[in-house]
Amino acid sequence: MIGKIKYLLLIILVLDFAEATGQNGQVMYFMNLPESHLINPALRPSNSVYIGLPVISGINLNINNNFVNFSDVIIKGQAKDSIITFLHPDYNVDKFLAKIKDKNFLEPETMIQLLGVGFSVGKDTYIFLDINERVDCNVVLPGDLFRLALKGNEGFTGSKIDLSSLRGDIKYYHEFGAGFSRNFTDRLRIGIKGKLLLGVAAASIDNRALGITVNDDYSHTIDANLAVNLSGPVNVTMDSKNNIDSIEFDNNRFKTSSGIRDFFSGKKNTGLGLDLGATYTLSDRIEVSASVTDLGFIKWGKDITNLKANNQFEFSGLNMKDVLNGTKTIDEVGNDMLDSLKNAFVVSNTKVPFTTYLPFNFSMGGSYNVTKQFSVGLLSSTRIIRKQVREALTLSANINIGSAFSASIAYTAENHQYDNLGAGLGFRAGVTQFYLVTDRIPIMWNRIRNDNSNIIVPAKWNTFNLRMGMNLVFGNRTNEKKDKPMILVE
């Protein structure tokens, strides 16, 4: 099992370098799509009824990271026609470390809509239901952790490195949502959505204190007061000192259909969520809106394992410099690191439940209808994950021709990046509506050649968000003059 954990750590490291800085729906916000209520529950599409088919109705992939471009992973080497990666001895480590921040975050997430339904009740009310499968991961890595791993011990000898900002959690859960929106006045529309959350599996780091002292002999002394809480089918074997001997997945859980159903049911891992939104029409041409989404939590009480480190211990495996200079393989470094770490944790027999909170989003937007079919929009988005705040400002141009055609092109400034273009397209053929929305379209590309390959990679690709799907839609409200959705024509 230690080997499996090692490869998982390596996958996380690779994901760190596939940087993206998260955008979650900025392009879709001003489009005439039923899925817009996921961003602001007050937004209402022009069709009267929509049905999102299982799985194909909506897939969302978002990868967030704030410190490295894709072009920093695969680059042209010093030798003619050579291609190297960030682990090659010729790689410019100092250039890479210059981009490292004090707090470096990685936030991949995936959402698959299993079912979506929305329908109008009279002229003023819109009701919607959806079932989503969601996976969220949030990791923060201190900058000194990279510097110590890639540059070695020389610059830290005799000093203590504060790693108290290290954190991480990953959770897989079902989301059942139901809500409605309604015109409370001719100008004001309010939407609300409640959610039942059922957790499948999770891992969370509770870091109260963590520091590394680099000794004169280059060994590391770690002072730790942290815990790793797990909810999932794992078996932890302890030695005589209650240290970890092995961690193994409980494969027996998946040998029967009842065991599989029990695992995926989410029983005893329950939580609640809430979305709130509003739109207000200032004039025939101007509309403003605001929303708060994904306010929620999950309390994990099933298959609990508490791993705790509250002591001082010696550690010798954190040295990626050995990989860079070729004296060790990354496989060997991974083994050394895990051998040191597994003796640091003791297994708690208390099985204490733990709680994780959803990253939530706050958005404020406004649109100006230049013509009946064309509008421009401005959207401010703030994403809050514990104490971390991500902000983005998006300017978009949008075309909405009833329920037949919707398109948007957007420019977003976020995380000190100012070349972020996004685009969205949705069109209706009969009762079928197709849509594709993406952020951060690479503009500049690099070509890397050698004798065996010709690779084209984005020059500055640091954001990736993709939504796509197909809906069944019926009816069209564009002839109703007293109930128009945001920026849509009548």
N, C-alpha and C positions, 0 to 999 in steps of 0.2 A: 504494500500500500504506500510505503514511503516513496517508492518510485513514481507512483501515480501522482502524489502530491508534488513531487519535483517537476514533473512535466506540466502540471497545472500552473505552477509558479512561472515556468518558462513561457507558457502561453500568455499569462498576464503581462510578463515583461514585453513580449512582442506586441501585445495590444497597446501598451504604453506608447510605443513608437509609432503606431498607426494613428497619429493624432487627429482629433477632431474637436472642435469647440462647439458645444451643443446648441443647436437651434431646434426648437420643437414646435413647428407649426406656423412660423412667421409668414411663409408664403401662402399657406392655406387659409389664413385668417380672413382674408377679404374675398375668397372665392365662394361661389354658390354651390357648396357641396354639403350633403347631410352630415359628414364627419366633422364639420366646423363646430358642432356643439360640444365636441371633445375639448375644444380650446376655450370656448365661451358658451355656456349652456343657454344664453339668451339669443344666440344666433339661430336663425331659422331659414332653411332652404326654400326655394320657390316651389318645389314639388309638394303635393299634398300628402303623399304617402311614399315611404321608402322602405325597402327591405334589403338588408345587407346579408348576402349569402355567407354560409360558414366558411371561414378562413380567407376566401378570395375577396371578401368585402373590404378588408383593410389589413395591410401589413405595414408596420412602422419600425424602422431601424434607425437608431440614433447612437453615434459614437462620439464621446466627448473627452477631450484631453487638451491641456492648455500649454504644452511646452515644446513639442517637436512637430515639424512638418514631415510629410511622407517622404520627401526628397532627402531627409536626413538619414533615412534608413538604408536606402540603396543609392550609392553614388559611384561616380567614375573614379577608378583608382589611379595611382601615379603611373603605373605601367601603361603602355599604349594598349588601347582597346580592352582594358580590364574593368571589371565591375566588382565592387566590394560592399560589404554590409557594415553595420556599426560595430560588429565584433571582430573585424579584421585588424591586424597589428598596424596597418597603415592608416587606419581611420583617425581623424583629427579629434581626439577626445576633448581637448580644450575648447574647440569650436562648439562641440555639442554641449559641454558644461556651461558655456556662456549663455545658453538659452534656458538653463534650468532655473526655476524660481524657488523661493523659500518653501512654497506649498504647491505641489504638482498634482493635479487631479486627473483621474480617469473615470469616466462615467458612461459606460455603454448601457443601452437599454433596448428592449424589444417589446413590441405589443402586437398581438394578433387578435383581430376582432373575430370571434366565433359566431356572433349573431348581432345584428343591429336592426331595430325597427323604429320608425318614426311616422306619426300621422297627425293630421290636423283635426281639431275638435272645434267646429265653428270657425269664425274668422279670426279669433284672437288667441286661441290656445293651441299649443303644439306639444305633444307627448312623445317621449323617446325612451327606448329601452336598449341596453346593449350588454353583451357578455364578452369580456376580454381576457386573454392570457397575457400576463406581463412578467418580465424579468428586468429587475433594476440592479445595477451594481455601482457602488460609489467607493472610490479609493483615493486617499490623499497620501502622497509620499513626500517626506521632507527632502529638501534639496541636498542637505549634507549627507543623506543616505546614498545618493548618486555619486557625490564627490568622493566619499570614502570608498565606495565600491570600485569606481573607475580610475581614481588617481592613487589609491593606496593609502598607507598609514602615515607617510612622511609629514604631511601638512597638519596632522591632528595629534601627533605624539604628545602625551602628557596632558591633553585636554579632554573635556567631556562634551559630547555632542548631544544636544537636546532633541529628542525624537518624539516629544509629547504630541506633536501635531499629526503623527501617523494614525490613520483611521481607515476603516473599511467595512462595508457590509454588502452582501448580495442576497437577494430574495426573489423567489419565484412564487407567484400567487395568482389566484383567480379573482376577477373583478366583475361583480354583478351590479349594474347601475340602472337607475330609473329616475326620470325627471320630467320636468315640463317647463315651458316658457309661456308667458302671457303678456299681452298689452294691458297695463294697468291704467294708462292714459293714452291719448292719441300720440304722445311723444315718447313715453317711457315703456320699455319692455324689460321684464325681469325673468331670469331663468335660474333654476335650482336643480341639482342632481344629487341624490344620495347613493352611496355605494356600500355594498357588503363585500368585504375582502376575506378570502379564505387562503391562508398560506400553505404552500406545499413544502418548501424547504428554504432554509436561510442559514447564513453565517454572519456573525457580527463581532467586530473588535471593540471592546470597551477599554480604551487606553487612558488610564489615570496618571501614569508617569512612566516614561521610558527614556533612558539615556545610555550612551556608550562611551566608556573611557578607553582611549587608546594607550596602552602601556608602552614602556620603553622597549620591551622585547617584541612589540607589534601585536601582542595578543590583545583581545578585547574583553573588557569587563562590562557586563550589562547589568544595570539596575532597572528592574521592571516591576510595575504594578499594573498589570493588565489582564484581561480575560478575553477568551475567544468563546463565544456562545454559538452552539450549533443546534439546528432543528432539522433532523433528517435521519435516514436509516444507516447509521454508522455504528460500528462496534469499536470501542477503544480498549485495548489491552494494557494493563499497568504492570510495572515491575514491583519489587518488594518495597520501593520507596515512593510508590504512587506516581512515579514518572511514566511518561508515555513509552510503551514498548512498541505498539503498532496501532494503526488506524485502518480499519477495513470497512468497505461498504457491505451492508447486510443484503447479499444477493438473494437470500431465501425469501425476502419480502416480495420479490418480483416473480416467483415461481408459480404463483396461483393468481387467478383472476381476482379473487377477493383481496389478496394482498396488494395487487396493483391498484384496485379501486380504493382501498383504505389509504394508500400512500397519496394518491392524487385527490382525495376528497377534500383535504384541508380541514378535517375535523380537529378541534381543539386549538387551531391556529386561526383565530378570528380577529377581524378588525373592521373599522368603519372609515368611510371617506366622504368628502363633500366638495361639490363644485358650486360656485356662485357666479352669476354674471348679469350684466345689464347693458342695454343700449338706450341712447337718448337722442332724439332727432331735434337738432337745433333749428334747422330750416329745411327747405326743400332740397338743398344741396349738401348740407353738412350733418354728419352723424358722428357721435362719440360713443365709446364703449369702454367697459372695464370688466375684469374677471379675476377670480381666484380659483385655481383648480388643484386637485390632488391634496387637499387638506385631509390627512388621515394617518392611521397607525395600524399595526398588526401586533397582537400579543401572541407570542409563540409558546405553546404549552405541551407540544407533542414531540416525542423522540428527542428530548433535550440532553445535550452533553455540554458541561461547563469545563473548559480548560483554563487554568489560572496559573499565572506566573507572578509571584510576589516575593522576589528574592534577588540575590546577586549571584551571577554565574559567569563562567568563562566561556568565550565564544571565539571561534577561529576561522569560520567559513566565509566571512563577508569580504571577498576580494576578487572582483571581476578583473582586476589588473592582470592576474595570472592568465586569464583567458585572452586578454588583448596582446600580451607578450608571448603567448604560445606555450607557456610552461604547464598549463593545465587546460583541460577541456571544460566546457560549461557543464557537462555531465558530472565531472569530478567536483567542481565547485558546488554544484547543487547538492551532491551527497554530503560534502563536508558541512555545508550550512544546515542541512536537515538533521545530521547527527548531533550537532551542537544544540539546535533548538529543541529537539524532542526531550532532552534532559532538563530543560528549563521549566516545562509545564507539568503541573500535577492535575489529576482528574478529580473533579469534585463529585461527590456522591449525592449532593443535594438536589440536582436536577432542577435548578431554579429557572422558572420561565423568564423570558426577556421580551422587550418591546422594541420594535423598529418603527421609524416614522418615514412617511413618504416624502420625497422632495416635492415641494409645492411651487406653483408658478403664479405670478401676479402680472397681469397685462393691462395696458391702457392704450387705446387706439382711437383714431379718428379718420374719417374719410370725407372726401369732397367729390361730388358728382360733377364732372366737367360736362358730360352729356348724359343722356339716358343710359347709354351702354358703357361709358368709359368713366373711370374714377381713379383718383390717386389716394393712397392711404399712408398713414404714419402710425407705427406700432412700437411701443416700448414694452419689453419683456424682461422680467426679473425672475430668476430661478433661485430658490433658497434651499440649500442642503446643509442641515445643521447650522454651523456658523459661517458657511461659505455662501457667497452671493455672486451670481452670474447675471450680467446685464447685457442687453442687446437693443439696438435701435434700428428699425427697418423702415425703409421707404419703398413703396410699391406702386406699380401702375397696373390697373385691373380692367379686364373686359368681362362683362356678364351680360349675355343675351338670353334672358329668361332662364329656362332650365335646359336649353339646347346646347349652350357653349359657355365655358368659363375659362379664363386664362389670366395668369399673373406673372409679372417679372419683378424681382425685388432685389434691393441692395441693402445689406446689413453691415453695420459696424459693431463689432463685438470683440472683446478680449484683445484689444490692441491690433486687430486685423481689420483692414479697410478695403479689401478686394473680394468681398463675399457676394457673389451673385446667385440668386435662386430663381426657379421658374416652376410654374404649375400649369397643368392642362387638364380640363375635364370636358367631356362631350357626351351627348345623349343620342343614342340610336334606338328609336322606338321606346321601349320600356327599360332599356339597358343603359346605364351610365358608367363610363370608364373614367378613371382619373389617375394622374401621376404627378407627384409633387416632390421636388428635391431642393435642398439648400446646398450652397457651396459648390457651384459648378467650377471645376478647374479652368482657368483662363490660359495660364502659361504651362508649357510642358517641356520636359527635358528628354532628349534622346540619348540613351547609353548603349553603345555598341561594343561587342567583342567578336571574336571569330565564330562563336557559336550562337549568339543571340543578338537581337536588336530590341531593346526594352525602351518603352516610352512611359515615363512616370511624371506625375504632376510636379511642377516646380514648387508651388506653395499651396499644398492641400492640407488644411487644418480644420476642416469642418465637414461632416457628412451626416445628412439626414434624408431619409427616403420614405415616402408614403405612396402606396399604390393600392388599387382595388377596383371592384366592380359592384355596382348596386342595381337593384330593380327599383325604378321610380315611376310613379303614376301621378297624373294630374299636374296642373300648373296654375299657380296663384298670381301670375304676373298681370292679370286683368283686374285684380282686386286693388282698388286705389287706397283703401284705408289700412292696409296691412302689408307694408313692404319690408323685406328683410334688409339687413345692412348692405348699403351700396348697390342693391339690385334695382333694376328698373321695373316699372309696372306696365 
